[in-house]
Structure formats: C-alpha cells, structure tokens
Amino acid sequence: MNAIETIEKNINPKIHPDLRTGSTVRVHVKVRESVLKEEQKAKTAKAKKDKDQERERIQIFEGLVVGIRGTGAKRSITVRKVSFGEGVERIFPLSTPSVDKIEVLKRHHVRRAKLYFVRDLKGKALRLKELRDKPAKAKSKAEAAS
Amino acid sequence: MPVQGIIAKKVGMTQVYGKDGRAIPATVLTAGPCVVVERKTTAKHGYSAVQVGFVEDKRVKHTTKPMQGHFKKAGIPPTRVTREFRVPEAEAINPGDKVNVSLFGPGDKVSITGTSKGKGFAGVVKRHHFAGGDGTHGSMFHRAPGGIGASAFPSRVIKGLRAAGHMGDETVTTRNIQVVEIDAENNLLVVKGAVPGSISSYVVVHKAGTRRAGK
C-alpha cells in the first residue's frame, strides 16, 4: 500500500454497482440551512450554542449520470437534469460526507463513457433505451452500501 | 522546545473531505523519521542549530568517507539527506535524538521549503507574467519582451531588467501551509494545497515562524 492509499483508506466513496454513465440516479445531498437573522437575534444565547448544528436537511437531485471520473477518494459523477426547461449539471464527489446516499433508479443502454452529447438533445431525441435485466446481487450490495 | 521542523519527501496529491463536505486539495508527504546527527553550538560553530538526517535506506557503500566518519561520530547509520534546523542555545538535544511527525498537529501552520520544478529557458510571458501582444489582428507583436530601455542615454540596459532566461529549479518556500492530518504510525504528513518541487523530491517542513528562530 502506498502512502496515498494509506491516507485515502479512511475515505469511503459511495460506490454502487449500477452507478454507470447512463444511469438515472437520485443523489441525496445534505444541505445546511442558516437560521434567519431575526430568528437568530431572538435566541442569541441559544443560537450560539447551536451554531455548530445548524439545521440540516436532505435535498434530492435526480438526473442522468453523464460522466464518471477519477478513482478512489477522487471519484466523482456528473449528474444532469432538466429543471424548468433549463439543463442543470452538478458534480458530486462520491466520497464527500455531504452526499448522504445515491439511489440508482434506472440503467440505460449507452455506447459512450461520457454522455456530453445529451446537452444538445431535448424532448423525444433525449430518450435512451432502458436496461431491465438487473441481477439481484447488485441490489443487496447497494443496500449494504447505503 | 525540541526541533521545530522535519525533512520530508513528496509522495503526491489527493483529496480529503472536510466536515462540511468540501473537498480539500491535499499533498501527502513522508515526513521523517529523522535523527539528530550533530549539535552545532555558538561556541564551536558560531551559531546554534542541529543537523538532522532523514532516515531512509542508504548503504554505507554509497556514503563518502568524510560523511561516514561524520555519522560514525554520531553513532548512527548514514542517511541520504541532512538538513539543519535552528534551535535555541539552551536546548538539550543530542546526536541520536529522534524527530518525527508528531511534532505537528492538524490545523498547524507550516512553511515548506523545496526545490521548484525546472521550467528550462522561459520567455518573459511565462517567467515574468508579461502580457504579450495579440495573437492575431495583424498584431506582429506576440510574446516578445518589447522595449528594454532608452537609446543614446544611457546607451546600456539597466541591470536587473526582467528578461527571458532559466526558470524554476530554485529554492522556494511556501509559507502558512495548513496541516490537514498526520499519521504518526506511517510517518505521513498531509497538508492543504501544493508544495514546491516534484514528486519524490525532498522538502523541509518548519513550524510557521520558526525558520529563522534562534538567528
């Protein structure tokens, strides 16, 4: 084991066997909400106490995995969705603690490692063929991981 | 106060993650273990310091005769690199004493000195951040330095004018680098951001502000 692996061994990427380019995923992201100013003033004493534990909630980003890059602790995915007619892409490092879990909803038949061509497509042209034959083994592993 | 610095070797870069989920770019260094080779004193050497060696395999065969004698005097096996660290005169440190990463902790600020990567003969745009000219639109002035002085007076180029020349491969110190974590068991030091030099090059890590201590 080299030194970098030694450092990275405590970082566990959320690897999922079905997490491939062309998968549709739901990424559960932890979001910190800061308390409103007036609210904070009302309970200054308490706010100070709670400063370290601001309200945290889970936000879901659902979309198509258009690319996966990196290895080990540096692995990340790019997820694309179309929100109110506007294409949105977010990059999630698979090891960051702010990603709570990743659910794979569907897999699609794709012939590219990076699906950047979907940026130019919309509507009917955007349809991808779904893959349905999924071994059960993968699923149990996924549950263990999450 | 023991020795405030350590010799390290660059391993490479990776990412670690903070509690808030942010990725922190990190450089991994093999830091030490080091051993004190010689104590320099004001009385004998004119200044107070310790000479420290970085413990790595180095066969006696590859050590010069004078250095063999030097290590023999300290009673320790030869090391590949030795560096000096300033320490106060009163400090009781003797040859054979160990120095390891535990002297740092997460959050500490350090200065790291290394030899930067050589860039070869570089032009003024790369070496001195000159702006250069337009690439197109009939500019006819691309990456040249431009005027380098006046004419009849002074009839020479002022000394120290920034010009093209060799860049890199020089001693560089980056100050206030934050320590991200240490692994005392494996002698690893993880710091935030980049560190001068190439992978496998040796660097000297000082606690911030101690580089000139005792001078």
Chai-1 contact restraints between the chains, C-beta under 6 A:
chainA,res_idxA,chainB,res_idxB,connection_type,confidence,min_distance_angstrom,max_distance_angstrom,comment,restraint_id
A,A3,B,V11,contact,1.0,0.0,6.0,A-B,restraint_1
A,A3,B,V28,contact,1.0,0.0,6.0,A-B,restraint_2
A,A3,B,T30,contact,1.0,0.0,6.0,A-B,restraint_3
A,A3,B,L188,contact,1.0,0.0,6.0,A-B,restraint_4
A,I4,B,V11,contact,1.0,0.0,6.0,A-B,restraint_5
A,I4,B,G12,contact,1.0,0.0,6.0,A-B,restraint_6
A,I4,B,T14,contact,1.0,0.0,6.0,A-B,restraint_7
A,I4,B,V28,contact,1.0,0.0,6.0,A-B,restraint_8
A,T6,B,N186,contact,1.0,0.0,6.0,A-B,restraint_9
A,I7,B,V28,contact,1.0,0.0,6.0,A-B,restraint_10
A,I7,B,V190,contact,1.0,0.0,6.0,A-B,restraint_11
A,E8,B,T14,contact,1.0,0.0,6.0,A-B,restraint_12
A,A73,B,T14,contact,1.0,0.0,6.0,A-B,restraint_13
A,A73,B,Q15,contact,1.0,0.0,6.0,A-B,restraint_14
A,K74,B,Q15,contact,1.0,0.0,6.0,A-B,restraint_15
A,P93,B,A23,contact,1.0,0.0,6.0,A-B,restraint_16
A,S95,B,Y17,contact,1.0,0.0,6.0,A-B,restraint_17
A,T96,B,Y17,contact,1.0,0.0,6.0,A-B,restraint_18
A,T96,B,G21,contact,1.0,0.0,6.0,A-B,restraint_19
A,P97,B,Y17,contact,1.0,0.0,6.0,A-B,restraint_20
A,P97,B,G21,contact,1.0,0.0,6.0,A-B,restraint_21
A,S98,B,G21,contact,1.0,0.0,6.0,A-B,restraint_22
